[in-house]
Amino acid sequence: MSPIKPIRTLLVANRGEIARRVFRACHSLGITSAAVYGEVDAGSAWSRSADLSVPLGGVTAAETYLRPDKILAAARAVNADAIHPGYGFLSENADFAEACASAGITFVGPTPDAMRALGSKVGARAAAAAAGVPVIPGIDGAGKSPAELRAAAEGIGFPVLIKASAGGGGRGMRVVERAADFEDAAQAARAEAASAFGDDHLLVERYFPDSRHVEVQVLGDRHGKVIHLFERECSIQRRHQKIIEESPSPNIDADQRRAMTEAAVALAQQVGYQSAGTVEFLVDLDGNFYLLEMNTRLQVEHPVTEMVTGADLVAWQILVAEGRPLPVEQTDLVQRGHAIECRVYAEDPAAGFLPSIGRLARYRRPAGPGVRCDDGVASGSEISSHFDAMIAKVITQGWDRPAALRRMRQALAGTVALGLTTNIPYLQAILETEAFAAGATTTRFLERHMADWRPAPEPSDELWLAMAAFESLRAGRDSAEAGEDGRHWEADPWASTEAWRNLR
């Protein structure tokens, strides 16, 4: 049995809303939190919420959050005894996890061996097969030319999906409908994978054009226990990236849930998994499920699981990293109610989802019963071209799915993000469709139901400037006129739904 090694200072090797989320867990556990930041993030709202902070120097991700040497130097500077990688950046880098161990620093995540076994989609398929978990018909493209891959694809049957063995986020992925297009698509996928992940290893699988994306949250400790925290529905995606998630899935029944969660736990046990991880499944329209991959890190959409189970996944990750057993048994966990998450981005859906870069003139997060908002911004924050354009994750919970949906509609209407174009109107339009209300979500949802969507005309620049100026005046009066009870200027236009609404 491994000894317990208490964590006193934890450095978060990440930025934005996930960094702030980990700081919050640290504070709940009495652990000192430390932020690192690049030049773009100096003075950011999220970095100010840490107890300590260390500048990394540099601007881009390659100069900052992807530099193991800088991260480890920062950890030594604040005497951190642990590092949490968040998601993205170095979170699934087994070499970095080993470097932490060599430096005597606890890596809050799975072991390097588990990361290597599951970080490759090919490796995950092999582990799944050994654990008896269904996998999608496909072939490993290692060492095969585009012509050889094409012949193999013809054996699988079109359409097929070409995807990078490493990484994620939709990069290195191509859907190929017919054999004549295969070789060009394979070459493009290989080049993109090499550029994004430094690895051009490809996998070719049967593509199910009408399917659902359902994933299972698992958590393992160093004492051999692995539990699941049920499933999340993540089918609404653009370019293979999720934008709305929910739990429970409205599309599986109790028998399917039992089979999928048992399969996820079996896969995690097969590799001796420790920490939080997500087993992602494709579910066809007949209800059959197949392994897509296993992500060896925390997921962006983890809040919907926390909302319906009452778990604190980040705090539990930290406890596991200290060598402590998981604080719950499988039988302690139940799903209560329903939760939905929408990812709010500074982007223009009407212009191909191009990022909207610049200053967030006025920001106000939604609030109310059953509403949670994970963010890393404030009024005046800069959305940089160097990093992800996410502003916030808005999460709502209700006693059932219709209640959670009603709260989400209200929460998005009450989210103020002035100065930049956001995807809020697009999210609102999705939630208003009859298909979403009915739970008829598949990976082709946006193609089928949002292809003709166009935003409503925007207010004039003069009106936006006037609104932003008014908000600045209000913010000044907030600080000057706060009462003893902490409440501010009562004539807050954003607190009233009668006059002001976010209808962009």
C-alpha positions in Angstrom: 0.0 0.0 0.0 1.4 3.4 -1.0 2.0 5.9 1.8 -0.1 9.0 2.1 1.8 12.1 0.9 -0.2 15.2 1.9 -0.1 18.1 -0.6 0.5 21.5 0.9 1.0 23.7 -2.2 -0.4 22.8 -5.6 0.6 24.5 -8.8 -1.9 24.5 -11.7 -0.2 24.2 -15.1 -3.1 25.7 -17.0 -5.1 28.8 -17.5 -8.7 30.2 -17.6 -11.7 28.6 -16.2 -10.1 25.2 -15.4 -7.3 26.8 -13.5 -9.8 28.7 -11.4 -11.8 25.5 -10.9 -8.8 23.7 -9.5 -8.0 26.7 -7.2 -11.5 26.4 -5.8 -10.9 22.7 -5.0 -7.6 23.6 -3.3 -9.2 26.2 -1.1 -11.9 23.6 -0.1 -9.1 21.2 1.0 -6.9 23.8 2.8 -4.2 23.6 0.1 -2.3 26.6 -1.1 -2.9 27.2 -4.8 -0.4 28.6 -7.3 -1.0 29.9 -10.8 1.4 30.3 -13.7 0.7 32.8 -16.4 2.1 34.0 -19.7 2.3 37.6 -20.8 -1.1 37.6 -22.3 -2.6 36.4 -19.0 -0.8 38.8 -16.7 -3.4 40.3 -14.3 -6.1 38.0 -15.5 -9.2 37.4 -13.4 -8.4 33.7 -13.0 -4.8 34.1 -12.0 -5.8 36.6 -9.3 -7.9 33.9 -7.6 -4.8 31.8 -6.7 -2.9 32.3 -3.5 0.4 32.5 -5.4 1.4 33.2 -9.0 4.5 32.9 -11.1 5.1 34.5 -14.5 6.3 32.2 -17.2 7.4 34.8 -19.8 6.4 34.3 -23.4 3.1 34.7 -25.2 2.1 31.6 -27.1 1.2 28.2 -25.7 4.5 26.8 -27.0 6.3 29.5 -25.0 4.3 29.1 -21.8 1.9 26.3 -20.8 3.5 23.7 -23.1 7.0 24.2 -21.5 7.7 21.5 -18.9 10.9 23.2 -17.9 9.2 26.5 -17.1 6.4 24.7 -15.3 8.8 22.8 -13.1 10.9 25.8 -12.4 7.7 27.7 -11.3 6.8 24.8 -9.0 10.2 24.9 -7.4 9.9 28.7 -7.0 6.8 28.4 -4.8 7.9 25.1 -3.2 4.9 23.3 -4.7 4.8 19.6 -3.9 2.1 18.9 -6.6 1.1 19.9 -10.1 -2.4 19.7 -11.6 -2.4 19.9 -15.4 -6.1 20.7 -15.9 -7.0 19.6 -19.5 -5.2 20.2 -22.7 -1.6 21.4 -22.7 0.5 18.9 -20.7 -2.4 17.0 -19.2 -1.9 13.8 -21.2 1.9 14.0 -21.5 3.4 10.9 -19.9 6.9 12.4 -20.2 5.9 15.4 -18.2 4.3 13.2 -15.5 7.6 11.3 -15.3 9.5 14.6 -15.1 7.3 15.6 -12.1 8.1 12.4 -10.3 11.8 12.8 -11.0 11.6 16.2 -9.4 9.8 14.9 -6.4 6.6 16.6 -7.3 3.2 14.8 -7.3 1.5 14.7 -10.7 -2.3 15.0 -10.1 -3.4 12.5 -12.8 -3.0 8.9 -13.9 0.3 7.0 -14.0 2.6 7.5 -17.1 2.1 3.8 -18.0 -1.7 4.2 -18.0 -1.4 7.4 -20.0 0.7 5.7 -22.6 -1.5 2.6 -22.7 -4.7 4.7 -23.3 -3.3 7.9 -24.9 -3.0 6.2 -28.2 -6.3 5.2 -29.7 -4.7 2.1 -31.0 -3.5 1.2 -27.5 -6.9 1.9 -26.1 -8.5 -0.5 -28.7 -6.0 -3.2 -27.6 -6.8 -2.6 -23.9 -10.5 -2.6 -24.6 -10.3 -5.9 -26.5 -8.5 -7.5 -23.6 -11.2 -6.2 -21.2 -14.0 -7.4 -23.4 -15.2 -3.9 -24.4 -16.7 -3.6 -27.9 -14.6 -1.6 -30.4 -15.5 -0.1 -33.7 -14.5 -2.2 -36.8 -11.2 -0.7 -38.0 -7.5 -1.0 -38.7 -4.2 0.3 -37.4 -2.6 2.4 -40.1 0.9 2.2 -38.8 3.4 1.7 -41.6 0.8 1.6 -44.3 0.8 3.8 -47.4 -2.4 5.7 -48.4 -3.0 3.1 -51.1 -2.8 0.3 -48.5 -5.0 2.2 -46.2 -7.5 2.7 -49.0 -7.6 -1.1 -49.7 -8.2 -1.7 -46.0 -11.0 0.9 -45.9 -12.7 -0.8 -48.8 -12.7 -3.9 -46.7 -14.3 -2.1 -43.8 -16.9 -0.5 -46.0 -17.5 3.2 -46.6 -18.1 5.7 -45.1 -15.0 5.5 -42.9 -13.4 7.9 -40.4 -9.7 8.6 -40.6 -8.3 9.9 -37.3 -5.0 10.5 -35.6 -4.0 7.9 -33.0 -2.7 10.6 -30.7 -4.5 13.8 -29.4 -8.1 14.8 -29.8 -10.3 17.9 -30.4 -11.2 16.8 -33.9 -7.7 17.4 -35.3 -6.3 14.8 -37.7 -9.9 13.6 -38.5 -11.5 13.2 -41.9 -14.8 11.5 -42.8 -14.5 9.8 -46.2 -17.7 8.9 -48.1 -16.2 7.2 -51.1 -13.0 5.4 -52.1 -12.0 7.9 -54.7 -11.5 10.6 -52.0 -9.6 8.4 -49.5 -6.0 8.9 -50.4 -6.1 12.7 -50.4 -8.0 12.7 -47.1 -5.5 10.3 -45.5 -2.6 12.5 -46.6 -4.3 15.6 -45.2 -5.1 13.8 -41.9 -1.6 12.6 -41.6 -0.1 16.1 -42.1 -2.5 17.6 -39.6 -1.8 15.0 -37.0 2.0 15.4 -37.4 1.6 19.2 -37.0 -0.8 19.1 -34.0 0.6 16.1 -32.1 4.1 15.4 -33.5 2.7 11.9 -34.5 1.3 11.0 -37.9 0.0 7.6 -36.8 -3.5 7.1 -38.2 -6.4 4.8 -37.4 -9.2 4.0 -39.9 -12.6 3.0 -38.6 -16.1 2.4 -39.8 -18.0 5.7 -39.7 -21.5 5.8 -38.3 -23.1 9.0 -39.8 -26.1 8.8 -37.5 -24.9 8.0 -34.0 -24.7 9.3 -30.5 -21.7 10.2 -28.4 -22.1 9.0 -24.8 -19.2 9.0 -22.3 -18.7 7.5 -18.8 -16.8 9.2 -16.0 -14.5 6.9 -14.1 -12.3 7.5 -11.1 -9.7 5.1 -9.7 -7.4 5.2 -6.7 -4.1 3.6 -5.7 -5.7 0.9 -3.7 -7.3 -0.9 -6.7 -10.7 0.6 -6.5 -12.4 2.0 -9.7 -15.8 3.6 -9.7 -18.0 5.2 -12.3 -20.1 8.3 -12.0 -22.6 7.5 -14.7 -22.7 8.9 -18.2 -22.9 12.2 -20.1 -24.6 12.8 -23.5 -22.2 14.8 -25.7 -23.7 14.3 -29.2 -24.1 18.0 -30.1 -20.8 18.8 -31.7 -19.3 20.9 -34.4 -16.1 19.8 -36.1 -16.0 16.9 -33.6 -15.9 19.4 -30.7 -18.7 19.3 -28.1 -20.7 22.4 -27.4 -23.6 21.1 -25.3 -23.5 18.2 -22.8 -25.9 16.7 -20.3 -26.4 14.0 -17.7 -28.1 11.7 -17.7 -28.3 10.9 -21.4 -31.8 11.1 -22.6 -31.1 8.4 -25.2 -30.1 5.3 -23.2 -32.1 3.1 -20.8 -31.2 1.4 -17.6 -29.9 -1.7 -19.2 -27.7 0.2 -21.6 -26.4 2.4 -18.8 -25.5 -0.6 -16.8 -23.6 -2.3 -19.7 -21.7 0.9 -20.6 -20.7 1.8 -17.1 -19.5 -1.8 -16.4 -17.5 -1.7 -19.7 -15.9 1.6 -18.7 -14.9 0.3 -15.3 -13.5 -2.9 -16.9 -11.3 -0.9 -19.2 -10.0 1.3 -16.4 -9.3 -1.8 -14.3 -7.5 -3.4 -17.2 -4.7 -0.8 -17.0 -4.8 -0.2 -13.3 -6.2 3.3 -13.8 -5.8 6.0 -11.1 -7.4 9.5 -11.0 -10.2 10.8 -13.2 -10.7 9.6 -16.7 -13.5 9.4 -19.3 -14.4 6.5 -21.5 -16.1 7.7 -24.6 -18.5 5.5 -26.6 -20.3 5.7 -29.9 -23.8 4.4 -29.7 -25.5 3.5 -33.0 -29.2 3.9 -33.6 -29.9 0.3 -32.7 -28.4 0.9 -29.2 -25.1 -0.9 -29.8 -22.1 0.8 -28.2 -18.4 0.8 -29.2 -15.3 2.3 -27.6 -14.2 5.6 -29.2 -11.3 6.3 -26.9 -10.4 7.0 -23.2 -9.3 10.4 -22.2 -6.8 10.2 -19.4 -7.6 13.6 -17.8 -10.4 15.7 -16.4 -13.0 16.7 -19.1 -14.3 20.1 -19.9 -17.8 18.8 -19.3 -17.2 17.4 -15.8 -19.5 19.9 -14.1 -22.7 18.1 -15.3 -21.5 14.9 -13.6 -20.8 16.9 -10.4 -24.2 18.5 -10.5 -26.1 15.2 -10.6 -23.9 13.2 -8.3 -22.8 15.8 -5.7 -19.2 14.8 -6.3 -16.2 17.1 -6.4 -14.1 15.4 -9.0 -11.1 17.7 -8.7 -11.0 17.4 -4.9 -11.2 13.6 -5.3 -8.4 13.7 -7.9 -6.2 15.5 -5.4 -7.1 13.0 -2.6 -6.2 10.1 -4.9 -2.9 11.8 -5.8 -2.0 12.0 -2.1 -2.4 8.3 -1.9 -5.8 8.3 -0.1 -8.6 5.9 -1.0 -11.6 7.2 -2.8 -14.1 8.7 -0.2 -17.1 6.9 -1.6 -18.3 3.4 -2.7 -20.1 2.7 -6.0 -23.3 2.1 -4.1 -23.1 5.6 -2.6 -23.5 7.3 -6.0 -26.8 8.0 -7.6 -28.0 10.4 -10.3 -30.3 13.1 -9.0 -32.2 15.3 -11.4 -30.7 16.4 -14.7 -27.9 18.8 -15.7 -27.0 20.6 -18.9 -23.8 22.5 -19.8 -23.4 25.0 -22.6 -20.0 26.3 -23.7 -20.0 30.0 -24.3 -17.4 31.1 -26.8 -16.2 34.4 -28.2 -16.8 33.4 -31.7 -19.1 34.2 -34.7 -21.3 31.2 -35.7 -22.5 33.1 -38.7 -18.9 33.5 -40.0 -17.9 29.8 -39.7 -17.3 30.1 -36.0 -14.3 32.4 -36.4 -13.0 33.6 -33.0 -14.0 37.0 -31.9 -10.8 38.5 -30.5 -10.5 41.6 -28.3 -11.6 43.1 -25.1 -14.7 41.9 -23.2 -16.1 45.3 -22.4 -18.7 44.1 -20.0 -19.2 40.6 -18.5 -21.7 39.3 -16.0 -22.2 35.6 -15.2 -25.6 34.2 -14.8 -27.0 33.3 -11.4 -30.0 31.8 -9.8 -31.3 28.5 -8.3 -29.7 25.5 -10.0 -27.2 27.7 -12.0 -23.4 27.2 -12.0 -21.0 29.2 -14.1 -17.3 28.1 -14.5 -15.3 31.0 -16.0 -12.0 32.7 -16.0 -12.9 36.2 -17.2 -14.2 39.5 -15.9 -15.2 42.8 -17.5 -12.1 44.1 -19.3 -10.6 40.7 -19.9 -8.8 40.2 -23.3 -9.7 37.2 -25.5 -6.5 36.4 -27.2 -5.8 34.8 -30.6 -3.2 32.6 -28.9 -5.6 30.5 -26.8 -9.0 29.0 -26.8 -11.8 31.5 -27.1 -14.0 30.1 -24.3 -15.6 32.7 -22.1 -17.5 30.4 -19.7 -19.3 27.2 -19.1 -22.9 27.7 -18.0 -24.4 24.7 -16.2 -27.9 24.3 -14.9 -29.6 21.6 -12.9 -33.3 20.7 -12.4 -35.4 17.9 -11.0 -35.8 16.6 -14.5 -34.6 17.5 -18.0 -37.4 20.0 -18.9 -36.6 21.9 -15.6 -32.9 22.0 -16.4 -33.6 23.2 -19.9 -35.9 26.0 -18.6 -33.1 27.1 -16.3 -30.6 27.0 -19.1 -32.7 29.2 -21.3 -33.0 31.7 -18.5 -29.3 31.5 -17.6 -28.1 32.2 -21.2 -30.6 35.1 -21.5 -29.1 36.5 -18.3 -25.4 36.1 -19.4 -23.9 39.5 -20.3 -20.9 39.5 -22.7 -20.6 42.9 -24.4 -17.9 44.0 -26.8 -17.4 40.7 -28.6 -19.5 38.4 -30.8 -20.5 35.3 -28.9 -22.2 32.0 -29.7 -25.0 32.7 -27.1 -27.7 33.3 -29.8 -26.6 30.0 -31.5 -26.9 28.1 -28.2 -30.2 29.6 -27.5 -31.5 28.6 -31.0 -30.4 25.0 -30.4 -32.2 24.9 -27.1 -35.4 26.2 -28.7 -35.6 23.4 -31.3 -38.2 20.7 -30.9 -35.6 18.1 -31.5 -33.5 19.2 -28.5 -36.6 19.4 -26.3 -37.4 15.8 -27.3 -33.8 14.6 -26.6 -33.3 13.7 -30.2 -29.6 14.5 -30.2 -27.2 12.8 -32.6 -23.8 13.8 -33.9 -25.6 15.2 -37.0 -27.9 17.5 -35.0 -26.3 20.8 -36.1 -26.3 19.6 -39.7 -29.9 18.7 -39.6 -31.4 21.4 -37.4 -29.1 24.4 -37.5 -27.9 24.6 -41.1 -30.2 27.5 -42.0 -29.7 29.4 -38.8 -28.9 33.1 -39.1 -28.5 35.6 -36.2 -30.9 38.4 -35.6 -29.7 41.8 -36.6 -27.3 43.2 -34.1 -27.8 46.6 -32.3 -25.8 49.5 -33.8 -22.3 50.2 -32.7 -23.5 53.4 -31.1 -26.0 51.5 -28.9 -23.3 49.0 -27.9 -21.0 51.8 -26.9 -23.7 53.5 -25.0 -24.6 50.3 -23.1 -20.9 49.7 -22.3 -20.5 53.2 -21.1 -23.6 52.9 -18.9 -22.2 49.7 -17.5 -18.9 51.3 -16.7 -20.7 54.1 -14.8 -22.8 51.4 -12.9 -19.6 49.5 -12.0 -18.1 52.6 -10.5 -21.2 53.3 -8.5 -21.2 49.6 -7.4 -17.9 50.1 -5.6 -18.9 53.5 -4.2 -22.4 52.7 -2.9 -22.1 49.2 -1.5 -24.1 48.9 1.7 -23.3 47.0 4.9 -25.0 43.9 3.6 -22.7 43.8 0.6 -25.5 44.7 -1.9 -25.0 47.3 -4.5 -26.9 49.8 -6.5 -30.4 48.6 -6.8 -31.1 50.2 -10.2 -29.1 47.5 -11.9 -30.5 47.2 -15.5 -29.0 43.7 -15.9 -30.8 42.5 -12.8 -34.1 43.3 -14.5 -35.5 41.0 -17.3 -38.1 43.6 -18.2 -35.8 46.0 -20.0 -32.6 44.3 -21.0 -32.1 40.9 -22.6 -29.2 39.2 -24.4 -30.8 38.8 -27.8 -27.8 39.0 -30.0 
